């Protein structure tokens, strides 16, 4: 699903007064995003367990409207290098898959864990009791990510999920609506990443967290 296509549809929808009354634009400069929620979202501090078992700080912004559920979950990977070095101290001698290396995998495998974070997050969605309708590469303002469209095997509710990683933060955007409801286009298309000053983030070319987030190359120009 391309963001540009969704925006065209919304050009008609947002002219309806009910949308302006029910949806709230929420901005978090600290977590670097802006989103449309049905009312003020709840904010919960939590812990994200990475694929390699690192416990990372996370925050969940969520709101409900009837049987509809919307959330943005953000896991902060900025401290994972220190955790990897600490983990390596307790690895058995010669256990390369635990120790890692300073260049490719990172000590304690923190680099591989970071590179695979979006794919790991997508795998957790797929492990639910759902049917996968679509899984695709996507981009938010030239930042690479993963899109999912799922249908619950329990109640036939539909979930749109988008996963993107930027500057060592993993963003998991999720919107679930009941069977027969309209697609949650406003929530999905209203999500934006922000720079450190709270301005909309746009790159002149593709940003990939595997390369630019780990500083294998300088990030593209804004």
Buried (B, 14 or more C-beta within 10 A) or exposed (E): BEBEEBEEEBEEEBEEEEBEEBBBEBEBEEBBBBBBBBEEBEEEEEEBEBBBEBEBBBBBBBBBBEEBBBBBBBBBBEEBBEBBBEBBEEBEEEEEEBBBEEEEBBBBBBBBBBBBBBEBBBEEBEEEEBEEEEBEEBBBBBBBBBBBBBBBEEEEBBBBBBBBBBBBBBBBBBBBBBEEEEBBBBBBBBBBBBEEEEEEBBBEEEBBBBBBBBEEEEBBEE
